[in-house]
Amino acid sequence: MSFPALSADARRDLLALARGALEAHFRGEPAPRLGSDRAETFGQPRALFVTLRREGRLRGCIGTLSPEGDLSRSVPKFALRAAFEDPRFPGLSAEELPGCEIELSILTPPVPLENPEEIVIGRDGLIIEARGRSGLLLPQVATEWHFDRERFLLEVSRKAGLPPAAWHEPGARLWVFQAEIFGEKEAE
């Protein structure tokens, strides 16, 4: 299943919703919402990840593979979760927010990967399930860290808390997905 690309206006609206949710949080107000006439442009529920970066470094990233309502409702929710619930980082402070860049990754549904040779670096994200654990790496991770296919497979195993070669094990399952990735830098 594929989805049409979001328009430039829709991308700007979603990024504004993400930033607006964070700004509203620090003011003690509810997150902003789009009017129902504009929210309709986001159509079917989609899986997504919200990534926060500060000075080019990761500051938080949270998302879901299970769509939770349309993007106009789920983007603010996951922006807040990326800012305050990523266990790798302390909660975002109001002072940090102006220096944060927001990036959204809107995912396609994952499909089983039969042959790891089919992974395309920069296009595909990766999911592993093995030994009752799972891990996910977004497509941009391989590009940003200059991973080749083998390294990408090792790193998704590590992300799941598994040994690096767990993806080889009998019973390990892999999926690939793609993402429409956009951030505030491009929207300017």
Biotite code that builds the C-alpha atoms (Angstrom):
import biotite.structure as struc

atoms = struc.array([
    struc.Atom([0.000, 0.000, 0.000], chain_id="A", res_id=1, res_name="MET", atom_name="CA", element="C"),
    struc.Atom([1.399, 3.384, -0.921], chain_id="A", res_id=2, res_name="SER", atom_name="CA", element="C"),
    struc.Atom([0.135, 6.853, -0.210], chain_id="A", res_id=3, res_name="PHE", atom_name="CA", element="C"),
    struc.Atom([0.308, 10.020, -2.288], chain_id="A", res_id=4, res_name="PRO", atom_name="CA", element="C"),
    struc.Atom([3.037, 12.451, -1.263], chain_id="A", res_id=5, res_name="ALA", atom_name="CA", element="C"),
    struc.Atom([1.968, 15.287, 0.996], chain_id="A", res_id=6, res_name="LEU", atom_name="CA", element="C"),
    struc.Atom([1.746, 18.736, -0.562], chain_id="A", res_id=7, res_name="SER", atom_name="CA", element="C"),
    struc.Atom([4.135, 21.485, 0.521], chain_id="A", res_id=8, res_name="ALA", atom_name="CA", element="C"),
    struc.Atom([1.225, 23.144, 2.368], chain_id="A", res_id=9, res_name="ASP", atom_name="CA", element="C"),
    struc.Atom([0.357, 19.920, 4.202], chain_id="A", res_id=10, res_name="ALA", atom_name="CA", element="C"),
    struc.Atom([3.995, 19.473, 5.209], chain_id="A", res_id=11, res_name="ARG", atom_name="CA", element="C"),
    struc.Atom([4.143, 23.047, 6.547], chain_id="A", res_id=12, res_name="ARG", atom_name="CA", element="C"),
    struc.Atom([0.868, 22.513, 8.452], chain_id="A", res_id=13, res_name="ASP", atom_name="CA", element="C"),
    struc.Atom([2.174, 19.331, 10.089], chain_id="A", res_id=14, res_name="LEU", atom_name="CA", element="C"),
    struc.Atom([5.486, 20.903, 11.077], chain_id="A", res_id=15, res_name="LEU", atom_name="CA", element="C"),
    struc.Atom([3.621, 23.910, 12.486], chain_id="A", res_id=16, res_name="ALA", atom_name="CA", element="C"),
    struc.Atom([1.376, 21.551, 14.479], chain_id="A", res_id=17, res_name="LEU", atom_name="CA", element="C"),
    struc.Atom([4.412, 19.774, 15.929], chain_id="A", res_id=18, res_name="ALA", atom_name="CA", element="C"),
    struc.Atom([6.125, 23.019, 16.942], chain_id="A", res_id=19, res_name="ARG", atom_name="CA", element="C"),
    struc.Atom([2.840, 24.502, 18.143], chain_id="A", res_id=20, res_name="GLY", atom_name="CA", element="C"),
    struc.Atom([2.246, 21.497, 20.415], chain_id="A", res_id=21, res_name="ALA", atom_name="CA", element="C"),
    struc.Atom([5.645, 21.983, 22.038], chain_id="A", res_id=22, res_name="LEU", atom_name="CA", element="C"),
    struc.Atom([5.191, 25.746, 22.425], chain_id="A", res_id=23, res_name="GLU", atom_name="CA", element="C"),
    struc.Atom([1.707, 25.258, 23.885], chain_id="A", res_id=24, res_name="ALA", atom_name="CA", element="C"),
    struc.Atom([3.075, 22.708, 26.371], chain_id="A", res_id=25, res_name="HIS", atom_name="CA", element="C"),
    struc.Atom([5.487, 25.269, 27.786], chain_id="A", res_id=26, res_name="PHE", atom_name="CA", element="C"),
    struc.Atom([2.678, 27.841, 28.043], chain_id="A", res_id=27, res_name="ARG", atom_name="CA", element="C"),
    struc.Atom([0.463, 25.310, 29.838], chain_id="A", res_id=28, res_name="GLY", atom_name="CA", element="C"),
    struc.Atom([-2.061, 25.304, 26.994], chain_id="A", res_id=29, res_name="GLU", atom_name="CA", element="C"),
    struc.Atom([-3.580, 22.477, 24.923], chain_id="A", res_id=30, res_name="PRO", atom_name="CA", element="C"),
    struc.Atom([-1.906, 21.616, 21.642], chain_id="A", res_id=31, res_name="ALA", atom_name="CA", element="C"),
    struc.Atom([-3.272, 23.459, 18.605], chain_id="A", res_id=32, res_name="PRO", atom_name="CA", element="C"),
    struc.Atom([-5.540, 21.654, 16.166], chain_id="A", res_id=33, res_name="ARG", atom_name="CA", element="C"),
    struc.Atom([-6.290, 22.145, 12.512], chain_id="A", res_id=34, res_name="LEU", atom_name="CA", element="C"),
    struc.Atom([-9.778, 23.086, 11.471], chain_id="A", res_id=35, res_name="GLY", atom_name="CA", element="C"),
    struc.Atom([-11.743, 20.105, 10.174], chain_id="A", res_id=36, res_name="SER", atom_name="CA", element="C"),
    struc.Atom([-11.630, 21.543, 6.642], chain_id="A", res_id=37, res_name="ASP", atom_name="CA", element="C"),
    struc.Atom([-7.808, 21.415, 6.629], chain_id="A", res_id=38, res_name="ARG", atom_name="CA", element="C"),
    struc.Atom([-7.450, 18.167, 8.619], chain_id="A", res_id=39, res_name="ALA", atom_name="CA", element="C"),
    struc.Atom([-9.250, 16.271, 5.843], chain_id="A", res_id=40, res_name="GLU", atom_name="CA", element="C"),
    struc.Atom([-6.197, 16.668, 3.594], chain_id="A", res_id=41, res_name="THR", atom_name="CA", element="C"),
    struc.Atom([-4.305, 14.162, 5.774], chain_id="A", res_id=42, res_name="PHE", atom_name="CA", element="C"),
    struc.Atom([-6.608, 11.278, 4.876], chain_id="A", res_id=43, res_name="GLY", atom_name="CA", element="C"),
    struc.Atom([-5.960, 7.801, 6.195], chain_id="A", res_id=44, res_name="GLN", atom_name="CA", element="C"),
    struc.Atom([-4.182, 7.185, 9.477], chain_id="A", res_id=45, res_name="PRO", atom_name="CA", element="C"),
    struc.Atom([-0.435, 6.782, 8.935], chain_id="A", res_id=46, res_name="ARG", atom_name="CA", element="C"),
    struc.Atom([2.479, 5.492, 10.969], chain_id="A", res_id=47, res_name="ALA", atom_name="CA", element="C"),
    struc.Atom([5.006, 8.202, 11.784], chain_id="A", res_id=48, res_name="LEU", atom_name="CA", element="C"),
    struc.Atom([8.061, 9.244, 13.763], chain_id="A", res_id=49, res_name="PHE", atom_name="CA", element="C"),
    struc.Atom([8.875, 12.700, 15.083], chain_id="A", res_id=50, res_name="VAL", atom_name="CA", element="C"),
    struc.Atom([12.570, 13.502, 15.420], chain_id="A", res_id=51, res_name="THR", atom_name="CA", element="C"),
    struc.Atom([13.996, 16.472, 17.316], chain_id="A", res_id=52, res_name="LEU", atom_name="CA", element="C"),
    struc.Atom([17.532, 17.668, 16.660], chain_id="A", res_id=53, res_name="ARG", atom_name="CA", element="C"),
    struc.Atom([19.484, 20.364, 18.447], chain_id="A", res_id=54, res_name="ARG", atom_name="CA", element="C"),
    struc.Atom([22.691, 21.674, 16.897], chain_id="A", res_id=55, res_name="GLU", atom_name="CA", element="C"),
    struc.Atom([22.516, 18.793, 14.419], chain_id="A", res_id=56, res_name="GLY", atom_name="CA", element="C"),
    struc.Atom([22.406, 16.144, 17.143], chain_id="A", res_id=57, res_name="ARG", atom_name="CA", element="C"),
    struc.Atom([19.543, 13.855, 18.015], chain_id="A", res_id=58, res_name="LEU", atom_name="CA", element="C"),
    struc.Atom([17.506, 15.245, 20.929], chain_id="A", res_id=59, res_name="ARG", atom_name="CA", element="C"),
    struc.Atom([14.529, 12.887, 20.825], chain_id="A", res_id=60, res_name="GLY", atom_name="CA", element="C"),
    struc.Atom([12.718, 10.529, 18.482], chain_id="A", res_id=61, res_name="CYS", atom_name="CA", element="C"),
    struc.Atom([9.447, 8.717, 19.117], chain_id="A", res_id=62, res_name="ILE", atom_name="CA", element="C"),
    struc.Atom([6.887, 7.276, 16.766], chain_id="A", res_id=63, res_name="GLY", atom_name="CA", element="C"),
    struc.Atom([4.593, 4.418, 16.002], chain_id="A", res_id=64, res_name="THR", atom_name="CA", element="C"),
    struc.Atom([4.079, 1.694, 13.432], chain_id="A", res_id=65, res_name="LEU", atom_name="CA", element="C"),
    struc.Atom([0.428, 1.501, 14.452], chain_id="A", res_id=66, res_name="SER", atom_name="CA", element="C"),
    struc.Atom([-1.377, 4.533, 13.027], chain_id="A", res_id=67, res_name="PRO", atom_name="CA", element="C"),
    struc.Atom([-3.288, 6.445, 15.693], chain_id="A", res_id=68, res_name="GLU", atom_name="CA", element="C"),
    struc.Atom([-5.730, 8.695, 13.866], chain_id="A", res_id=69, res_name="GLY", atom_name="CA", element="C"),
    struc.Atom([-4.986, 11.098, 11.073], chain_id="A", res_id=70, res_name="ASP", atom_name="CA", element="C"),
    struc.Atom([-1.693, 12.958, 10.946], chain_id="A", res_id=71, res_name="LEU", atom_name="CA", element="C"),
    struc.Atom([-3.204, 16.222, 12.182], chain_id="A", res_id=72, res_name="SER", atom_name="CA", element="C"),
    struc.Atom([-3.954, 14.463, 15.490], chain_id="A", res_id=73, res_name="ARG", atom_name="CA", element="C"),
    struc.Atom([-0.960, 12.138, 15.779], chain_id="A", res_id=74, res_name="SER", atom_name="CA", element="C"),
    struc.Atom([1.834, 14.600, 14.887], chain_id="A", res_id=75, res_name="VAL", atom_name="CA", element="C"),
    struc.Atom([1.275, 16.848, 17.957], chain_id="A", res_id=76, res_name="PRO", atom_name="CA", element="C"),
    struc.Atom([0.999, 13.781, 20.204], chain_id="A", res_id=77, res_name="LYS", atom_name="CA", element="C"),
    struc.Atom([4.288, 12.292, 19.012], chain_id="A", res_id=78, res_name="PHE", atom_name="CA", element="C"),
    struc.Atom([6.066, 15.654, 19.006], chain_id="A", res_id=79, res_name="ALA", atom_name="CA", element="C"),
    struc.Atom([5.346, 15.837, 22.739], chain_id="A", res_id=80, res_name="LEU", atom_name="CA", element="C"),
    struc.Atom([6.408, 12.241, 23.261], chain_id="A", res_id=81, res_name="ARG", atom_name="CA", element="C"),
    struc.Atom([9.695, 12.841, 21.376], chain_id="A", res_id=82, res_name="ALA", atom_name="CA", element="C"),
    struc.Atom([10.368, 15.864, 23.580], chain_id="A", res_id=83, res_name="ALA", atom_name="CA", element="C"),
    struc.Atom([9.497, 14.290, 26.914], chain_id="A", res_id=84, res_name="PHE", atom_name="CA", element="C"),
    struc.Atom([9.353, 10.492, 26.703], chain_id="A", res_id=85, res_name="GLU", atom_name="CA", element="C"),
    struc.Atom([12.448, 9.379, 24.776], chain_id="A", res_id=86, res_name="ASP", atom_name="CA", element="C"),
    struc.Atom([14.290, 7.444, 27.511], chain_id="A", res_id=87, res_name="PRO", atom_name="CA", element="C"),
    struc.Atom([17.677, 8.332, 26.021], chain_id="A", res_id=88, res_name="ARG", atom_name="CA", element="C"),
    struc.Atom([17.279, 12.024, 26.914], chain_id="A", res_id=89, res_name="PHE", atom_name="CA", element="C"),
    struc.Atom([15.995, 14.212, 29.727], chain_id="A", res_id=90, res_name="PRO", atom_name="CA", element="C"),
    struc.Atom([12.781, 16.096, 28.950], chain_id="A", res_id=91, res_name="GLY", atom_name="CA", element="C"),
    struc.Atom([13.175, 19.069, 26.642], chain_id="A", res_id=92, res_name="LEU", atom_name="CA", element="C"),
    struc.Atom([13.387, 22.447, 28.365], chain_id="A", res_id=93, res_name="SER", atom_name="CA", element="C"),
    struc.Atom([11.671, 25.620, 27.188], chain_id="A", res_id=94, res_name="ALA", atom_name="CA", element="C"),
    struc.Atom([15.117, 27.162, 26.658], chain_id="A", res_id=95, res_name="GLU", atom_name="CA", element="C"),
    struc.Atom([16.097, 24.376, 24.260], chain_id="A", res_id=96, res_name="GLU", atom_name="CA", element="C"),
    struc.Atom([13.003, 24.573, 22.065], chain_id="A", res_id=97, res_name="LEU", atom_name="CA", element="C"),
    struc.Atom([13.990, 27.552, 19.874], chain_id="A", res_id=98, res_name="PRO", atom_name="CA", element="C"),
    struc.Atom([17.200, 25.727, 18.881], chain_id="A", res_id=99, res_name="GLY", atom_name="CA", element="C"),
    struc.Atom([15.431, 22.465, 18.013], chain_id="A", res_id=100, res_name="CYS", atom_name="CA", element="C"),
    struc.Atom([14.667, 21.401, 14.475], chain_id="A", res_id=101, res_name="GLU", atom_name="CA", element="C"),
    struc.Atom([11.664, 19.143, 13.954], chain_id="A", res_id=102, res_name="ILE", atom_name="CA", element="C"),
    struc.Atom([11.683, 16.389, 11.351], chain_id="A", res_id=103, res_name="GLU", atom_name="CA", element="C"),
    struc.Atom([8.728, 14.175, 10.456], chain_id="A", res_id=104, res_name="LEU", atom_name="CA", element="C"),
    struc.Atom([8.958, 10.713, 8.909], chain_id="A", res_id=105, res_name="SER", atom_name="CA", element="C"),
    struc.Atom([5.625, 9.511, 7.540], chain_id="A", res_id=106, res_name="ILE", atom_name="CA", element="C"),
    struc.Atom([5.894, 5.754, 6.998], chain_id="A", res_id=107, res_name="LEU", atom_name="CA", element="C"),
    struc.Atom([4.531, 3.304, 4.487], chain_id="A", res_id=108, res_name="THR", atom_name="CA", element="C"),
    struc.Atom([3.233, 0.028, 5.908], chain_id="A", res_id=109, res_name="PRO", atom_name="CA", element="C"),
    struc.Atom([6.095, -2.444, 6.506], chain_id="A", res_id=110, res_name="PRO", atom_name="CA", element="C"),
    struc.Atom([6.425, -5.446, 4.214], chain_id="A", res_id=111, res_name="VAL", atom_name="CA", element="C"),
    struc.Atom([8.281, -8.687, 4.988], chain_id="A", res_id=112, res_name="PRO", atom_name="CA", element="C"),
    struc.Atom([11.849, -8.789, 3.715], chain_id="A", res_id=113, res_name="LEU", atom_name="CA", element="C"),
    struc.Atom([12.751, -12.134, 2.203], chain_id="A", res_id=114, res_name="GLU", atom_name="CA", element="C"),
    struc.Atom([16.201, -11.235, 0.885], chain_id="A", res_id=115, res_name="ASN", atom_name="CA", element="C"),
    struc.Atom([18.403, -8.717, 2.747], chain_id="A", res_id=116, res_name="PRO", atom_name="CA", element="C"),
    struc.Atom([20.188, -8.012, -0.559], chain_id="A", res_id=117, res_name="GLU", atom_name="CA", element="C"),
    struc.Atom([17.023, -6.134, -1.592], chain_id="A", res_id=118, res_name="GLU", atom_name="CA", element="C"),
    struc.Atom([17.525, -3.398, 1.034], chain_id="A", res_id=119, res_name="ILE", atom_name="CA", element="C"),
    struc.Atom([18.166, -0.037, -0.606], chain_id="A", res_id=120, res_name="VAL", atom_name="CA", element="C"),
    struc.Atom([20.188, 2.258, 1.650], chain_id="A", res_id=121, res_name="ILE", atom_name="CA", element="C"),
    struc.Atom([18.581, 5.689, 1.899], chain_id="A", res_id=122, res_name="GLY", atom_name="CA", element="C"),
    struc.Atom([15.190, 4.430, 0.734], chain_id="A", res_id=123, res_name="ARG", atom_name="CA", element="C"),
    struc.Atom([14.360, 1.632, 3.168], chain_id="A", res_id=124, res_name="ASP", atom_name="CA", element="C"),
    struc.Atom([13.838, 1.612, 6.890], chain_id="A", res_id=125, res_name="GLY", atom_name="CA", element="C"),
    struc.Atom([14.318, -1.664, 8.711], chain_id="A", res_id=126, res_name="LEU", atom_name="CA", element="C"),
    struc.Atom([12.487, -3.595, 11.439], chain_id="A", res_id=127, res_name="ILE", atom_name="CA", element="C"),
    struc.Atom([13.663, -6.777, 13.143], chain_id="A", res_id=128, res_name="ILE", atom_name="CA", element="C"),
    struc.Atom([11.816, -9.156, 15.435], chain_id="A", res_id=129, res_name="GLU", atom_name="CA", element="C"),
    struc.Atom([13.749, -11.958, 17.123], chain_id="A", res_id=130, res_name="ALA", atom_name="CA", element="C"),
    struc.Atom([13.875, -13.622, 20.540], chain_id="A", res_id=131, res_name="ARG", atom_name="CA", element="C"),
    struc.Atom([10.788, -11.672, 21.635], chain_id="A", res_id=132, res_name="GLY", atom_name="CA", element="C"),
    struc.Atom([12.443, -8.314, 20.947], chain_id="A", res_id=133, res_name="ARG", atom_name="CA", element="C"),
    struc.Atom([12.074, -5.777, 18.171], chain_id="A", res_id=134, res_name="SER", atom_name="CA", element="C"),
    struc.Atom([13.953, -2.795, 16.823], chain_id="A", res_id=135, res_name="GLY", atom_name="CA", element="C"),
    struc.Atom([13.452, -0.206, 14.108], chain_id="A", res_id=136, res_name="LEU", atom_name="CA", element="C"),
    struc.Atom([15.770, 2.142, 12.249], chain_id="A", res_id=137, res_name="LEU", atom_name="CA", element="C"),
    struc.Atom([14.403, 4.875, 9.985], chain_id="A", res_id=138, res_name="LEU", atom_name="CA", element="C"),
    struc.Atom([15.734, 5.112, 6.410], chain_id="A", res_id=139, res_name="PRO", atom_name="CA", element="C"),
    struc.Atom([17.724, 8.283, 7.130], chain_id="A", res_id=140, res_name="GLN", atom_name="CA", element="C"),
    struc.Atom([19.750, 6.564, 9.869], chain_id="A", res_id=141, res_name="VAL", atom_name="CA", element="C"),
    struc.Atom([21.702, 4.472, 7.351], chain_id="A", res_id=142, res_name="ALA", atom_name="CA", element="C"),
    struc.Atom([22.421, 7.530, 5.229], chain_id="A", res_id=143, res_name="THR", atom_name="CA", element="C"),
    struc.Atom([23.390, 9.800, 8.142], chain_id="A", res_id=144, res_name="GLU", atom_name="CA", element="C"),
    struc.Atom([25.764, 7.201, 9.606], chain_id="A", res_id=145, res_name="TRP", atom_name="CA", element="C"),
    struc.Atom([27.090, 5.979, 6.225], chain_id="A", res_id=146, res_name="HIS", atom_name="CA", element="C"),
    struc.Atom([25.967, 2.405, 6.850], chain_id="A", res_id=147, res_name="PHE", atom_name="CA", element="C"),
    struc.Atom([26.219, -0.183, 4.148], chain_id="A", res_id=148, res_name="ASP", atom_name="CA", element="C"),
    struc.Atom([23.581, -2.931, 3.998], chain_id="A", res_id=149, res_name="ARG", atom_name="CA", element="C"),
    struc.Atom([25.463, -5.287, 6.334], chain_id="A", res_id=150, res_name="GLU", atom_name="CA", element="C"),
    struc.Atom([26.047, -2.560, 8.937], chain_id="A", res_id=151, res_name="ARG", atom_name="CA", element="C"),
    struc.Atom([22.400, -1.492, 8.750], chain_id="A", res_id=152, res_name="PHE", atom_name="CA", element="C"),
    struc.Atom([21.343, -5.066, 9.563], chain_id="A", res_id=153, res_name="LEU", atom_name="CA", element="C"),
    struc.Atom([23.814, -5.256, 12.453], chain_id="A", res_id=154, res_name="LEU", atom_name="CA", element="C"),
    struc.Atom([22.656, -1.922, 13.870], chain_id="A", res_id=155, res_name="GLU", atom_name="CA", element="C"),
    struc.Atom([18.938, -2.755, 13.736], chain_id="A", res_id=156, res_name="VAL", atom_name="CA", element="C"),
    struc.Atom([19.775, -5.932, 15.670], chain_id="A", res_id=157, res_name="SER", atom_name="CA", element="C"),
    struc.Atom([21.645, -3.867, 18.273], chain_id="A", res_id=158, res_name="ARG", atom_name="CA", element="C"),
    struc.Atom([18.760, -1.390, 18.453], chain_id="A", res_id=159, res_name="LYS", atom_name="CA", element="C"),
    struc.Atom([16.526, -4.310, 19.452], chain_id="A", res_id=160, res_name="ALA", atom_name="CA", element="C"),
    struc.Atom([18.980, -5.245, 22.212], chain_id="A", res_id=161, res_name="GLY", atom_name="CA", element="C"),
    struc.Atom([20.047, -8.336, 20.293], chain_id="A", res_id=162, res_name="LEU", atom_name="CA", element="C"),
    struc.Atom([23.484, -9.593, 19.296], chain_id="A", res_id=163, res_name="PRO", atom_name="CA", element="C"),
    struc.Atom([24.668, -7.890, 16.062], chain_id="A", res_id=164, res_name="PRO", atom_name="CA", element="C"),
    struc.Atom([24.194, -10.996, 13.927], chain_id="A", res_id=165, res_name="ALA", atom_name="CA", element="C"),
    struc.Atom([20.720, -11.827, 15.273], chain_id="A", res_id=166, res_name="ALA", atom_name="CA", element="C"),
    struc.Atom([19.184, -11.046, 11.896], chain_id="A", res_id=167, res_name="TRP", atom_name="CA", element="C"),
    struc.Atom([20.822, -14.284, 10.608], chain_id="A", res_id=168, res_name="HIS", atom_name="CA", element="C"),
    struc.Atom([19.182, -16.464, 13.269], chain_id="A", res_id=169, res_name="GLU", atom_name="CA", element="C"),
    struc.Atom([16.381, -18.903, 12.470], chain_id="A", res_id=170, res_name="PRO", atom_name="CA", element="C"),
    struc.Atom([13.096, -17.305, 13.466], chain_id="A", res_id=171, res_name="GLY", atom_name="CA", element="C"),
    struc.Atom([14.351, -13.726, 13.052], chain_id="A", res_id=172, res_name="ALA", atom_name="CA", element="C"),
    struc.Atom([11.953, -11.700, 10.933], chain_id="A", res_id=173, res_name="ARG", atom_name="CA", element="C"),
    struc.Atom([12.779, -8.568, 8.955], chain_id="A", res_id=174, res_name="LEU", atom_name="CA", element="C"),
    struc.Atom([10.543, -5.936, 7.384], chain_id="A", res_id=175, res_name="TRP", atom_name="CA", element="C"),
    struc.Atom([11.259, -2.900, 5.255], chain_id="A", res_id=176, res_name="VAL", atom_name="CA", element="C"),
    struc.Atom([9.310, 0.319, 4.880], chain_id="A", res_id=177, res_name="PHE", atom_name="CA", element="C"),
    struc.Atom([9.825, 3.660, 3.239], chain_id="A", res_id=178, res_name="GLN", atom_name="CA", element="C"),
    struc.Atom([9.203, 7.128, 4.622], chain_id="A", res_id=179, res_name="ALA", atom_name="CA", element="C"),
    struc.Atom([8.344, 10.579, 3.408], chain_id="A", res_id=180, res_name="GLU", atom_name="CA", element="C"),
    struc.Atom([10.861, 12.615, 5.421], chain_id="A", res_id=181, res_name="ILE", atom_name="CA", element="C"),
    struc.Atom([10.707, 16.380, 5.810], chain_id="A", res_id=182, res_name="PHE", atom_name="CA", element="C"),
    struc.Atom([11.809, 18.938, 8.329], chain_id="A", res_id=183, res_name="GLY", atom_name="CA", element="C"),
    struc.Atom([11.696, 22.585, 9.191], chain_id="A", res_id=184, res_name="GLU", atom_name="CA", element="C"),
    struc.Atom([14.902, 23.367, 7.289], chain_id="A", res_id=185, res_name="LYS", atom_name="CA", element="C"),
    struc.Atom([13.288, 22.307, 4.007], chain_id="A", res_id=186, res_name="GLU", atom_name="CA", element="C"),
    struc.Atom([10.030, 24.112, 4.815], chain_id="A", res_id=187, res_name="ALA", atom_name="CA", element="C"),
    struc.Atom([11.727, 27.494, 5.210], chain_id="A", res_id=188, res_name="GLU", atom_name="CA", element="C"),
])
